[in-house]
Amino acid sequence: MSDIKTKVQDMDPNISPRSLGEMVNRNKNMFETLAVITKRANQLSQDLKSELHSKLEEFAVTPDTIEEIQENKEQVEISKFYEKLPNPVVIAINEYLNGELDYRFRDEDD
């Protein structure tokens, strides 16, 4: 997962308009294209979410009372880093348009 984080560091996190024709050129089917991008975005979202939670748990401290809750600077920095990452859909679209996604469809017999 760290390779994805380093790869998207320079990516613009804002959503920009895309040409649907450019996206459909690869397999000539708009619905298949959107299905591939959606599945990849879901994978990225789940991976980033689980990685974030595992990193935050490393610094988690369970206080005995409400008064003992303190702000953990490491947790704040990690959270800010993940907030600055582009949306998983933006990452998936860029991967698709750059030809970095390999996909195949299951046979209907399976």
N, C-alpha and C positions, 0 to 999 in steps of 0.2 A: 504494500500500500504506500510505502514511503516514496516510491517512484512516481506515483500519481500526484502526491503532494508537491514534489519538486517540479514536476512537469507543468502543473497548473499555477505555479507561483507568478509567472509573467502573463498569465491569461487575464483578459479583461473580465471581471466578474459580472458586468452588466449584460443584460440580454439585449441582443441586437437583431434586427430583422434579417431573416435568411430567405433565400430564394428556394421555393419548394421544388422548382425544376432542377436546381443544382443538387438537392438532397435525393431526388428520386432517380437521378441518372444511373446510379449503381445497379439497381435491380428492377427499375421500371414499374414499381408498384408502390404507391404512396402509403398504403396501409401496412405493408410489410416493413417499409422504411421506418415508419413511426413505431411499429411494434419492436423493432430492433433497438431503436434509440430509447424507448421506454424501459425495456428490460435492462439495458445497460445502466440507465440512470438509477433504476431501483437497486441494482447491484452496488453501484458506487455509494448510494445513500446508506445502504445497510452496512457496508464496509467502513465508511467514515464514521457512522454513528457508533458502531461497536468499538472502533479504535479510540474514539473520543471518550467513551464511557470507561474503557479500560485504563486510559491515561489519567482520567480524573479520579478513579478509584485508588490509584497509587498514592495520591495526596490526601485522600479522604480521612478525616478524623471524626470519630463519633463522640460528640460532647455529651456529658451527663445531663446538663440542663440547658435551657434556651439561652441563658445569659452567657454561656461559654462559646457561643457560635462566633467565630472570627472569620474574617476574609482571608483566604489563602491565596497569596500572590501567584503561586505557580498555577493553581487552578484557573485563575483569572487570565493569565497569559495564554494558557492552552486554549481556553474558550475563545479568546479574541482571535487567536490564530485560525481556528476552525471557522469562525464567523466570517473571516475575510476570504476564505476559499470560495471559488465560484460555485453556483448551484450545480448539483449533479447533472441536471438536464443540459446545462450549458457545456459541461465537460463532455457528456455523451455525444452531443451534436458535433462538437469539435473533433472528437475521436472519429466519428462516422465520416465527416467530410474530409478528414486527413487520411482516410483509409487505414486507420489503426485498429478498427474493429473487424474481427473475423467472426462470422456467424454462419450457421447452417440450420436448416429446418428439418424437423424430424420427418421420417417417412410416415405416411398415413397408415401403413401396415403395422407399425410398432405400437 
